């Protein structure tokens, strides 16, 4: 894939890997901060697909409190030191870094996945109900507006459920 490839209709979108197997996707990435207790969206960012998750994470930590849970894409020494600096707990899943994970790391990832399961429902709703598995517009600004409207709609539905409890 050409790193600098630009499409005339969508100048901000880029190629980026979508998983550990090295598959590529053209477009954008959604980065969403969700409150684990209430399930409400606290913050979100939309970046070109070639932007690393870990580079966006400090921007999403502004309203964080307690322990920050994140998937393997956010695992880095720099983010762990940022969490320590802000006195936040480390709930980052570990990933392979040129060597296999230890049994303790595998067990830790499994425990964290059980905690993160509630937050992952946001992404299921996003892709299944709101059809945001793929971006609909041809500019980052329009897609960011679409994501913002989704987060607003999701929070309104979630507040309704929380108010009934």
C-alpha angles and dihedrals in degrees: 000000000000108000095210097042112140128188117217092228096047112030098171098052119098141181115263138164115263100198147355091282090069099244113161131223129186117224137035142333126225117218113191131181112207128186105240094210101050101019091230121146108247101179141348141190133193116208136169111275094252093064111104117240092230093059091059097044099085089058090055094052097072095099096031122125132173116003123357114218120198140157127254094278089073096050110121139128090238094056091045090054089047090053090050091048091053090043093241125145120254111242095154115138113235123239135197113273103188092308135065119268117260119245088253091055092048090051090046092051090050092052091047092049089058090055094043093050092088091053093047089064086075091063092046091052090044093055101032105038103024096033094230095144084106128029115249103204134062100234136060092233094055093044090049089052089050091051091048091052090049091052090049092050092045092050092048091053091045092049089053090055092045093049091054092056 
